[in-house]
Amino acid sequence: MVSAIAGEMERDPLCVDDLGALNRWPARSAVPIAEYLPLWQKSCAELGACGHLPAWLRTTLEAG
């Protein structure tokens, strides 16, 4: 999964900004992935990051 995420960040450099929006909520990484990805997307929106990486990850996990 790490190599797939790195590949997505290479494909879409705006995804790097999404990393700055990680874990900005009280429960941080302790929440289940189904809750984590929407929290990450919300955090991206609050910071003005594109939110492509958490959206891509959600789609990738749902397809798998």
C-alpha positions as CSV (number, residue, x, y, z in Angstrom):
1,M,0.0,0.0,0.0
2,V,2.9,2.4,0.8
3,S,4.2,2.1,-2.8
4,A,0.7,2.7,-4.2
5,I,0.4,5.8,-2.1
6,A,3.8,7.1,-3.2
7,G,2.8,6.4,-6.8
8,E,-0.4,8.4,-6.4
9,M,1.6,11.3,-4.8
10,E,4.0,11.2,-7.8
11,R,1.1,11.2,-10.2
12,D,-0.7,14.1,-8.4
13,P,1.8,16.3,-6.5
14,L,-1.0,18.2,-4.8
15,C,-1.5,15.1,-2.7
16,V,1.6,16.0,-0.7
17,D,-0.4,18.9,0.8
18,D,-2.9,16.3,2.1
19,L,-0.3,14.8,4.3
20,G,-0.2,18.0,6.3
21,A,-3.9,17.5,7.2
22,L,-3.3,14.1,8.8
23,N,-4.3,13.4,12.4
24,R,-5.6,16.9,13.3
25,W,-8.6,15.6,15.3
26,P,-8.7,14.4,19.0
27,A,-8.8,10.7,18.4
28,R,-6.1,10.9,15.7
29,S,-5.2,7.5,14.2
30,A,-7.2,5.6,16.9
31,V,-10.4,5.8,14.9
32,P,-11.4,3.0,12.4
33,I,-10.5,3.6,8.8
34,A,-14.2,4.1,7.8
35,E,-14.2,7.2,10.2
36,Y,-10.6,8.1,9.6
37,L,-10.8,8.9,5.9
38,P,-13.8,11.3,6.2
39,L,-12.0,13.1,9.1
40,W,-8.9,13.4,6.9
41,Q,-10.9,14.8,4.1
42,K,-12.6,17.3,6.4
43,S,-9.2,18.3,7.7
44,C,-7.9,18.8,4.1
45,A,-10.9,21.1,3.4
46,E,-10.1,23.1,6.6
47,L,-6.5,23.6,5.5
48,G,-7.3,24.2,1.8
49,A,-5.5,21.0,0.7
50,C,-7.0,19.3,-2.3
51,G,-8.2,16.1,-0.4
52,H,-7.3,13.9,-3.4
53,L,-5.2,11.5,-1.4
54,P,-7.8,10.5,1.2
55,A,-10.4,10.3,-1.6
56,W,-8.2,8.1,-3.7
57,L,-7.4,5.9,-0.7
58,R,-11.1,5.4,0.0
59,T,-11.8,4.4,-3.6
60,T,-8.8,2.1,-3.6
61,L,-9.7,0.4,-0.4
62,E,-13.4,0.0,-1.5
63,A,-12.3,-1.6,-4.8
64,G,-9.9,-4.0,-3.1
